[in-house]
Every structure is written in structure tokens, then in C-alpha cells.
Amino acid sequence: MKQDNIHTFLQKRIILVIGIISVFGLIMVFDTSLGLYAQRYHYIMLQTIWFILGSIVAFVLYHINYKIVEKFSLLLIIIVVILLILVIFTSHAVNGSTRWFTFLNFVNVQPSEFAKIFFITYIAYWITRKKNITKEYTTFKENFKLFLLPYLLITSALAGLIVLEKDLGTAIIIVSISILILFSTDHSKFAKLNIVTVGIYFFILALISIVVEPYRLQRLLTYLSKGKSSITSAGYQIHQILLTLGSGGLLGVGFTQSVQKNQYLVGNTSITDSIFAIIAEELGFITALLLILLYLYLIYLIFKVSINSKNFDGKIIAAGIGFWIAVQVFVNISANIGVLPLTGVPLPLISYGGSSIIAFFIAFGILLNINRNE
């Protein structure tokens, strides 16, 4: 197959899979939001607007060479950092978290969602310019001072601000992307030592961030006890999620027929963090499995773009987007089935949330441009 045909094939397949997941997401947001708001179409109308805006942004970025975005990546990540600082001090707390700017009393903007894609573009820019220099490092001390330490500081600064917003889940995703990008791009003689050092460093920081916050420690203890010791308190939500999952069987209880979504799950989590459980309850294990397979196929296509890219920075950005989606899908679904503690991470293109949707479409626009220009 000729190179142009490969690019066209990947582009069509990526757009098709994104379209299928997105339409399914809109249907499920409509389903799960019925009864959550006085105006029954409130959430689906907003989610549709976010998808339209996201599609426009993706279309524009598809026609702008990704290297231009990469060129401004430092400025973009600085803007994100400023917004992350401002949101800590100016936003009102929601369930103990300060993650959102609120406009017009109903539009919430979450800067940490945009941190993911702009972190990827900046890291790609930074590593690409370090690529040839790292080969000249002769000692680990030199490698640590000039490469590893700055890399740790960049990731720590971004993840640390997000942790201060009480959003450990997003911070874990940022760190995971950082480690996976390093694992896939560092081919220096210190590569293994670099990866081990980064892994140990962030593992220790994660433990500290859990221990110093009582609610995080309680979540961890609840997870370790499988929720059995605290069904009426800290373990309530995971207990209800597991009941939701288990009641669906192979084919589900029927579209819109969920018992759990408006009566037992906390707040509006049925349209955000726990929407996968509602999918499994209403449409069954088979539909939930098909959704997972769609995600896996999308991730496969994204990594094909990375492999086919002739430019090192294009490879990193595409791989970073693939890692991002893979980690976020894994964390969300694993939390829903009790494999990981609850983290408040949305399911890509399915969960309700404007910032998350638009951030993903920014990523897809850049990804398709990489595919187009390589």
C-alpha cells in the first residue's frame, strides 16, 4: 500500500471510530442525565455544543501544521500553569476540589484537562531538542543534571499544581504519560536507570500525596478492603457502582431503565466518572466489551500514526496522545470495576464535560495533521 493511501486509510478509520464513540457518548449522556436537572435536555444540549466546538477546533488544527502548535508549546504550557494557579485561589470548591472556572453560572472550564495535551506537545518539543545532546552524556551525574532533573521538574510542577486542586486522578495521568513517553523515546545508555529513577520518584510522591490527605487515604483503605468495611460511608460509591455493573448481565436491563443512575450513585457521577457502570447496567456486558474494543482499536490506529511519522517530534506527540487515551480509559474502567480506587477521571468522549471533550478534539486535530503531513 502506498504511503498516501496508508495516511488516508488511517485518517478515515480514526475519524470513523471517534465518530462512533462520540455519538454513543452523546446517547449515553442523554440517557444518564434524565432526571438530574429540572430541564431534562440540559446536559445533552451542553454536551452537543461541546462536541460541535471541539469538531471545529479539530478541523482548524487539522489544517495547521502541527509544528506551529509545537513551536508555541512553551507559551501554551505557561498559560496552562498560570490558569492552574489561578483556579486554586479563585474558584469555589466542589466536593472539596478547586478545579473549575465557572462562567454564566453553568459553564465550567477545567484547565487540568488542557494540561494533558499541551504537556504532550511541550515534552515532544523539549525531548526533540535534547535528542542529539543526550547521546553525548558520559556519566549519570551529567545525564541527571542536564536531562533527567529538568524532565522531573517539568512533570512535577504540572502534576503538583493539579494535586493541589484535589485532582489526584489527572495528576496520575500526567505522570503516567511522562513515564511512558520517556520509556518509548529514551534510547541513551542511561535509559533504564532514568526510567527506574522517575518511577521510584513519582511513586514516593504519590504515597506522600495520599497520606497527607485524609480523604485520599480513606479511599485507598476502602479500596484495599474492597469496600466491605464501609458500605455506608467511604465505600458507598464503589459498592453502588459494583451493584450497577453486576445487575446488567450479558444484555443489560434496557436503555434508560437503570435503577442506579438517579437514586443511588452520588451526585451527577452517573454522567461523568461512573457512566461506564450505567452502560454495563443498561446495555450489558457485551456492549461494554464492544466499547472497550473500540477504544483499543482507536489506540492501535493512533500508534500506527506514531510509527509512520518520519519526524521524531511527530512520533512523540502521536504516541503521547495514544498513551493518554490508553491510561485514561484504563484508569476510569478499572476504578468502575474495583481494580483501582475511585479517582474521578472521565471516560474519553463518553463522560459529560466540555473541557475534556474539547481537549480530546484538540489532540485529534493535531494527530490527524501529523498523519497528513508525514
N, C-alpha and C positions, 0 to 999 in steps of 0.2 A: 504494500500500500504506500503511495506517495506521501511525502511529508505534509503537503497541503491537505490531502484527504484525511490524514490522521488528525490534524488540528480541527478540521470541520466535524469529523466524527465525534471527537471529544467534546467540542462545543455544543453540538446538538444533544448529546447524551446528558451532559451536565445540566443544561437548561431544562431538559425534559424531567430529569429526576428532581431538580429543585422545584420545578413547577408542580409535580405530583405531590411532593411533601408539603409544599406551601398551601395548595388547595385543600389537602387533607387537614392541615393545621387550622385553616380558616373554618372548616366544617366543625372541627372539634372545639374550637373556641366558642363558636355559636352554640353548640350543644351544651358544653360545660358551664357557660355563663348564664343560661336561662335561669332566672330566679335570683341571680346575685345582685341585680340592680333594679331600681324602680322602672327604668326604661329597658326592656328586655333585649333591645338591639344595641345597647350602649357599647359593649366590649367588641362585638363583631364589627360595628361601624368603625371604631377606632383602629382595630387590627387591620381592616381592609385599607384604611388610609395609610397606615404604616407600610403595608406591602406595596401600595402604589408609589409612595415616596421612595421606598427602597429600590423598586424597579427602575425608577427614573434615575436615581443616583448610580445604580449599577450600569445602566445604559450609557450614561455620561462617562463613567470611568472606563468602560469598555473601549471608548473612542479616544481616551487619553493615554499615551504611553505610560506604562507603569513606572518607568524610570523617572518621570516627572514627579509622581507621587513619592517615590523613594527619595528623590532629591530634597523634598520638603519634609522628610520623615522626622528630622530632628525638631523642626518647628512644631510639627503636629504632636509629637510626644511631649514637648514642653507645654503646649496648650492643654493637653490631657492632664498633665501633672498639676498645672495651675487649677484646673477645674476640680480635680480630686481634692486638692487642699481646700478650695472654697466650699465644696459641698459638705466637708466635715464641720465647718464653722457656721454655715448659713442655712443648711437645710434642716427641716424638722424631722425628728426621729419617727420611724415607722417600725413597730415591733422591735425597738431598740437599735435599729440600723439607721445610719445617715448616708444614704446612697443616692438620693434623688434631688434634682431641682424641680420644683413644681411651677408650671405656668398655667394661667387661666383656670386654676383650681382643679384641673383634671388631666393635664398633660405632664407626665413625669419624664425627665431626662436623666439617664443613669450614665455618668461619664466612664465608669469602670468597664462598661460594655465596649466602648470605643477604644479603651486602653488595649484590648486584646489585639485588634487588627493593626493599630499604629505601633504597638510594641513589636509585632512581627516585621513590619516594613522597616522600622528603625534598626532592629537587630540584624536584618538582612543587609542593610546599608553598612552597618558597623563591621560585621564579620567579613564582608566582601573586601573592605578596605584594609582589614587586618590579615587577610588570607596569605599573602606572599611574605609578610613580615614575620608571622608566627613560625615559618619554616626555618628562620634564622636563629631562633632562640636555642641556646646551647645548654642552659640549666633550668631546672624547675623554678628556681627563685626568679629568674628573669621572665620566664613564662607567666608566673603567678603575678608579678608586679605589673607587667605591661599588657597582659591579656585576661587572665582569669579574674583578678581583683576588679578591674573595671566592669567585666561581664557580670560579676556578682553584685556590684554596686548598682548597676542599671536595673537589674531584675529586682533587687531588694527594695530599692526606692519605690518602684511602682507597686510591687506586691505589698510593701509595708503600709503605704497610704491606703490601699484597699482594705487591708486588715483593720486599720483604724476606723474604717466605715462600718465595721462589724460585718464584713463580707468575705469570710474565710474561703468560701467556695470559689469565688472568682480569683482570689489570690492564688489558690492551689492550681487553677487552670493556667494562670500566667507563669507560675514556676514550672509546671509540667511542660508547657510549650518551650520554655527556656532550656530545660534539661534535654528534651527530645531534639531540639534544633542543634544543641551542642553535640549530642551523641551522633547525629547524622552528618555533621559538617566538619567536626574537628578531626583531621587526619594527621595531626602532628605527632611527634614521638611521645608527647605528654598527654595524649588524648585520654587514655584510660584513667590516668591519675586525675586529670581535670574533671572528668565525669564523676568519679568517686568523691572527690572533694566537694563538688557542687551538690551532689546528692546528700552527703552527710551534713553539710552546712544547712541546707533547707529543711532537712528532717529535724534537726535540733531546733531551728526557728519555729517550725510547725508545732512541736511539742510545747515550746515556751508559750506560743500564742494560745494554745488550748488550755494550758494550766492556769494562766493569768486571768482568763475569763471564765467565771463560774458556769455560764450557760453552755459554753463550748465543752467544758469538762463534763457537764451533766449529759450532754448529747452523746459524748464518747462512751460514758459509763452505761448509758441506756442502750447504746448500740452493742457494747460488749455483753450486756445481759440479755440481748435480743428483745428488749422492751418488756420482758416478763415481770420485772420487779417494779415497774412504774407505769402500768397501763392507764392509770387515771391521772398521771401528771406528765413527766417529761417524755414518757414512752407512748403517750396517747396518739400523737400524729402517725408515727410509724406503725403502730398497731392498727389504726384505721386504714392506712394505705395498704397494708398486707391483707386486711379483710377485703378491701376493694379489689385487689388483684386476684385473690383466691375465689371470689364469687363469680368471676366471669366464665370460667371453664374454657372449653375449646372455641365456642362460637359466641359467647357473651350473652348478656341479659337483654340486649336490644338497644338500638340507637335511641338516645335521650332517656333511657329507662334506668339510669344509675340511681341507686338508693343513697349512695355515699356522698355524691358531689355537693349537695347543698345542705346536708343535715349533719354530717359527721367530720368531714375534713375541715381543718382550721382555716378561717378567713376565706380568701379567694385562691387558695393554693390549688384548687381543682382546675383552674385555668392557667396556672403558672407551673410551679415546681412538681405538682403531682398529677399533671394531665396524662402522663403515661399510664398511671394506675386506672384512670377513668376509661382510657382507650381499651385496656385489657378487660375491665369490668363489662363495658357495654358491647364491645366488638369481639372480645375473646382472645385467647392465646394466639390463634392463627394470624389474626390481623396485627397483633403486637409484634409477632415474629416477622411478618412481611415488612413492617415498618423498619425494624432493625436491619433487615436485609437491604432495604433501600438505602439506609444510611451507609452500610458497608460498601455498597456499590458506588455511592457518591464519593466516599473517601478513596476508594480504588481509582476512580476517574481523576480525582484531584492529584493523587500521587503520580498518575500517568503524565499529567501536565508537568509536574516537577521533574520527572525523569526525562521527558522530551525537551525540556528547556535547555538551550545552549549556554545561557548566561548563569553564572553561579548565584547571583542575587535573585534571579527569577526562580531558580531551583529552591532557594531557601524560603522565599515568600510563599510559593505554592505548597511546599512541604509544611511550613508553619500553619497555613490555613487547614491543611489536612490533619495535622496534629491537634489543632484547636477543636475542630468538629469531633474528631475521634475521642478526645479526652472528655469533652463536654457531654457527648452522648453517653459515654461510659459512666461518668460520674452521676448524671441525672438518673439513668435507668438503674444503676447499681444502688443508689440511695432509695429508689422506689421499691426495689425487691429485697432490701435489707442487707445487701452485701457491704454497703458503705453507710456511714452515718449520714443523716439528712444535712444538706449543705445549702439549699436554696438556689441551685443552679438551674436555669431554664433549659428545656429540651429544644434544640435548634430548629427554628422555623415552625415549631408546633406551639410552644408555650406563648401565652399572651405577653406582649411587651414591645413597645415601639423602639426603644434603644437597641434591644437585642436584634430585632428584625432588621433595622437599618444597618447596624454594624455588620451583620452577616452579608447583606447585599453589597455593602462597600467591598467586603472581601471577595465576593463572587465577581463583581465588576473588574477588580484588579486581576483576579485569577484568569478570567476569560481574556483579558488583554495580554497577559503573559502567554497564554495559549495562542493568541492571534499573532503575536509579534516574534515568536521563537521559531 
